[in-house]
Amino acid sequence: MAERTEARAGRVRLVDVATRAGVTKSVASRVLNGDPTLSAREETRQRVRDAAAELGYQPHAGARALARAQARAIALLIPDLTNPVYARIIRGAYQRALERGYVLLFVEDAPGRQADEMLLDLVSSGRVDGLLIASARPGRQWLGSNELASVPHVFVNREVRDSHRNVTTDLAAASAVAVRHLTDHGHRRIGHVAGPQRIPSAAARRRGFLAEAKRLGLPSAPVSHGAFSEEGGAEAATRLLTTHPDLTALYVSTLGQAIGVLHAARQCNRRVPEDLSVITYDDLPLAAYLDPPLTTVAMPLQELGAAAVDALWEQLNGNPPRNVRVPAQPTVVPRQSVGPPQPDPTI
């Protein structure tokens, strides 16, 4: 009875199972991991399995990886498979994972509990050795769970305070570069189409925009939030152009949103760039083939994906987690969506 009470007081350990079954810890481990080389009677094996069931033993994912061959697989959680930004991150992570001898599995963090259950199942079953978490969807309870703590993981393109597992770039710096590019063309009335307010990456770009606008002494810097989609960008831009008709330029948080901004500008009878200049975070080949071709801020997204795998690989090799900032300066890729503002007819 004392053994059972002690085991229930905290997490049931492998040694608790071994003690209950009357075997060594090594034998208990090999039985529960299905080691085919173990020479033991079926009676002994069943006694170990019964003890594990009675105590409610759940194998520690990290210990299981050490007790047998690693799965040689890592999972990447992304918020939206249709978001072109993640194509670059995925490519960098995929190529580096192959170089490290791992396969990369993808899980989309769609609304609901399906992604949560799938991710935790991958972890608890030992089918992945580590996690790359690029989704910033709020309200995910598993972020502080024992299951997540039991497996090496890093946060990609997002920051979780005090986690010491963040792999990021300087998002605020990208916004500052975009604002300066617009002011260099003579714009002073600039708005920002931002992402959802509770998404850390969107908040970082918003902070960079507002800080640079303040530093440059712009008369106003209105912000409108929208989903990271074409529809979200169109809706946010329409609100800005309706409530602030004096705006001559917009800085947009993602390329997908920027496509929606171009649509909204046409609906509001604003020509780009003659009546409204547009610059967006994210540089992808698609930007060069829009009408007009979009001026963008290029960031090292592929390098970010590779750096995330490297950071995870360090943990898999026994090193403590650490924050990583990918060292690269944002670069403007000029195209035809930015021009000088039209003279104000009221002056």
Secondary structure, 3 states (H helix, E strand, C coil): CHHHHHHHHCCCCHHHHHHHHCCCHHHHHHHHCCCCCCCCCHHHHHHHHHHHHHHCCCCCHHHHHHHCCCCCEEEEEECCCCCCHHHHHHHHHHHHHHHCCCEEEEEECCCCCHHHHHHHHHHHCCCCCEEEECCCCCCCHHHHCHHHHCCCEEEECCCCCCCCCEEECCHHHHHHHHHHHHHHCCCCEEEEEECCCCCHHHHHHHHHHHHHHHHCCCCECCEEECCCCHHHHHHHHHHHHHHCCCCCEEEECCHHHHHHHHHHHHHCCCCCCCCCEEEEECCCHHHHHCCCCCEEEECCHHHHHHHHHHHHHHHHCCCCCCCEECCCCCEEECCCCCCCCCCCCCC
